[in-house]
Amino acid sequence: MRLLVLGGTVFLSRAVAEAALARGHDVTTVSRGTSGRPPSGARHVTADRAAPLPRELTQTAFDAVVDVSSRPSHVRSALERLSHAHWVYVSSVSVYADDATPGGGPGILPLHRPLWDDSDDMADYGPLKAGCEQLVAEAAASHAVVRPGLIVGPGDRSGRFAYWVDRLRHAADGEVVLAPGNPHDLVQFVDVRDLGAWIALLAERSTTGVRDAISPPLTIGDVLDQVAAGCGARPRWRWATDEQLRGLGIRPWMGPRSLPLGLPRPDYDGMQTHLPAPAREAGLRIRPVADTARDTRAWLDGTPHAAITGLTADEEREALASLG
Ligand SMILES: NC(=O)c1ccc[n+]([C@@H]2O[C@H](COP(=O)([O-])OP(=O)(O)OC[C@H]3O[C@@H](n4cnc5c(N)ncnc54)[C@H](OP(=O)(O)O)[C@@H]3O)[C@@H](O)[C@H]2O)c1
């Protein structure tokens, strides 16, 4: 397969390029060259998608295109030149307008109204992804849409899963660690390497259809225990309810003064319980959480300036003291 990865130099799109190369495919990556480097073995073309794609790309007959962009103008412009190929468009579960209903997925949950004009407002992320999905559906010769939930693993620039790995790699034996919500709350995510391998497979097989890209739901208690195991840590968890965390000014999900992965329940019961079966049936294979944690730890150990979001050590200490 001649595969064009629009991106290919960071995190997920790089994992797609790596997986396709490992399967013996001819891979071309395209980026401005500001965020990272392509995997070795890929042909790289430096270009800014704000301008039409360079001729050298439009003269190659690619079999498949993978695009991760959230900018409708970039997707539209690439489709004008590459619509003959099989497209795999990387969207997000953020296209859904319902985060509360458990067991959702394509055709079950309502979508945000699509946006077709570029926007840098994070509040428009879901509508932009919905708009890009439609552009691909209308123009590509054939296509698949992949809607990932939280993507984790080595190279993650959002620092959410990495918060827990970082916290636990520094935890002493038996240390008390603050944890969000109820240990039975369900959470879902996908390792970037599993997702990259699956997207490469969808491109190779010209698989069509829309699927969420996510692991089976696990309890957050189990996940944090597996992260601890992957880091060789034996913490004692101090679970704090949503109400207690709110009272302490601790935010959910991500950002400064947050406890990453925690989400208020039942408002977000659905966002963490999408149906995993359609992706599994189409070839997505999920590795154990402890493996993701171990490899994320190795990546953090070798990446001193990796982004970590969440509570500082002082903030956690103060919160634990207040909770008693
Ligand atoms: N992280 C999550 O938990 C999560 C969850 C759900 C869905 N997603 C989706 O998963 C995908 C992640 O993709 P990713 O990891 O590859 O990260 P990304 O940040 O979306 O990757 C962007 C890639 O495109 C290139 N690029 C950006 N702007 C460009 C431009 N103007 N012209 C040419 N190239 C440009 C970047 O390189 P340069 O900057 O060097 O140009 C980079 O290679 C996205 O679609 C995201 O929306 C993420």
Ligand as a Chemical Component Dictionary entry (heavy atoms), coordinates in Angstrom:
data_LIG
# 
_chem_comp.id                   LIG 
_chem_comp.type                 NON-POLYMER 
_chem_comp.pdbx_formal_charge   0 
_chem_comp.three_letter_code    LIG 
# 
loop_
_chem_comp_atom.comp_id 
_chem_comp_atom.atom_id 
_chem_comp_atom.alt_atom_id 
_chem_comp_atom.type_symbol 
_chem_comp_atom.charge 
_chem_comp_atom.model_Cartn_x 
_chem_comp_atom.model_Cartn_y 
_chem_comp_atom.model_Cartn_z 
_chem_comp_atom.pdbx_ordinal 
LIG N1  N1  N 0  -5.335 13.052 22.523 1  
LIG C1  C1  C 0  -6.515 12.494 22.708 2  
LIG O1  O1  O 0  -6.813 11.988 23.806 3  
LIG C2  C2  C 0  -7.495 12.443 21.561 4  
LIG C3  C3  C 0  -8.773 11.931 21.789 5  
LIG C4  C4  C 0  -9.645 11.789 20.706 6  
LIG C5  C5  C 0  -9.244 12.146 19.420 7  
LIG N2  N2  N 1  -8.006 12.686 19.239 8  
LIG C6  C6  C 0  -7.593 12.991 17.856 9  
LIG O2  O2  O 0  -6.466 12.184 17.582 10 
LIG C7  C7  C 0  -5.608 12.847 16.663 11 
LIG C8  C8  C 0  -4.232 13.017 17.265 12 
LIG O3  O3  O 0  -3.318 13.284 16.227 13 
LIG P1  P1  P 0  -1.759 13.436 16.509 14 
LIG O4  O4  O 0  -1.393 12.693 17.717 15 
LIG O5  O5  O -1 -1.048 13.147 15.241 16 
LIG O6  O6  O 0  -1.605 14.943 16.946 17 
LIG P2  P2  P 0  -1.933 16.247 16.229 18 
LIG O7  O7  O 0  -1.482 17.333 17.097 19 
LIG O8  O8  O 0  -3.345 16.275 15.761 20 
LIG O9  O9  O 0  -0.929 16.103 14.928 21 
LIG C9  C9  C 0  -0.811 17.023 14.106 22 
LIG C10 C10 C 0  0.134  16.554 12.968 23 
LIG O10 O10 O 0  -0.206 17.324 11.874 24 
LIG C11 C11 C 0  0.868  18.235 11.569 25 
LIG N3  N3  N 0  0.281  19.557 11.285 26 
LIG C12 C12 C 0  -0.376 20.378 12.154 27 
LIG N4  N4  N 0  -0.721 21.510 11.542 28 
LIG C13 C13 C 0  -0.270 21.415 10.257 29 
LIG C14 C14 C 0  -0.298 22.278 9.123  30 
LIG N5  N5  N 0  -0.853 23.506 9.183  31 
LIG N6  N6  N 0  0.245  21.843 7.974  32 
LIG C15 C15 C 0  0.843  20.629 7.885  33 
LIG N7  N7  N 0  0.894  19.768 8.919  34 
LIG C16 C16 C 0  0.359  20.157 10.096 35 
LIG C17 C17 C 0  1.756  18.234 12.815 36 
LIG O11 O11 O 0  3.126  18.547 12.513 37 
LIG P3  P3  P 0  3.636  20.083 12.471 38 
LIG O12 O12 O 0  3.064  20.774 13.677 39 
LIG O13 O13 O 0  5.130  19.955 12.504 40 
LIG O14 O14 O 0  3.135  20.678 11.188 41 
LIG C18 C18 C 0  1.592  16.795 13.273 42 
LIG O15 O15 O 0  2.425  15.930 12.529 43 
LIG C19 C19 C 0  -6.274 14.153 16.348 44 
LIG O16 O16 O 0  -7.143 13.974 15.260 45 
LIG C20 C20 C 0  -7.116 14.408 17.602 46 
LIG O17 O17 O 0  -8.166 15.285 17.347 47 
LIG C21 C21 C 0  -7.123 12.845 20.272 48 
# 
loop_
_chem_comp_bond.comp_id 
_chem_comp_bond.atom_id_1 
_chem_comp_bond.atom_id_2 
_chem_comp_bond.value_order 
_chem_comp_bond.pdbx_ordinal 
LIG N1  C1  SING 1  
LIG C1  O1  DOUB 2  
LIG C1  C2  SING 3  
LIG C2  C3  SING 4  
LIG C2  C21 DOUB 5  
LIG C3  C4  DOUB 6  
LIG C4  C5  SING 7  
LIG C5  N2  DOUB 8  
LIG N2  C6  SING 9  
LIG N2  C21 SING 10 
LIG C6  O2  SING 11 
LIG C6  C20 SING 12 
LIG O2  C7  SING 13 
LIG C7  C8  SING 14 
LIG C7  C19 SING 15 
LIG C8  O3  SING 16 
LIG O3  P1  SING 17 
LIG P1  O4  DOUB 18 
LIG P1  O5  SING 19 
LIG P1  O6  SING 20 
LIG O6  P2  SING 21 
LIG P2  O7  DOUB 22 
LIG P2  O8  SING 23 
LIG P2  O9  SING 24 
LIG O9  C9  SING 25 
LIG C9  C10 SING 26 
LIG C10 O10 SING 27 
LIG C10 C18 SING 28 
LIG O10 C11 SING 29 
LIG C11 N3  SING 30 
LIG C11 C17 SING 31 
LIG N3  C12 SING 32 
LIG N3  C16 SING 33 
LIG C12 N4  DOUB 34 
LIG N4  C13 SING 35 
LIG C13 C14 SING 36 
LIG C13 C16 DOUB 37 
LIG C14 N5  SING 38 
LIG C14 N6  DOUB 39 
LIG N6  C15 SING 40 
LIG C15 N7  DOUB 41 
LIG N7  C16 SING 42 
LIG C17 O11 SING 43 
LIG C17 C18 SING 44 
LIG O11 P3  SING 45 
LIG P3  O12 DOUB 46 
LIG P3  O13 SING 47 
LIG P3  O14 SING 48 
LIG C18 O15 SING 49 
LIG C19 O16 SING 50 
LIG C19 C20 SING 51 
LIG C20 O17 SING 52 
# 
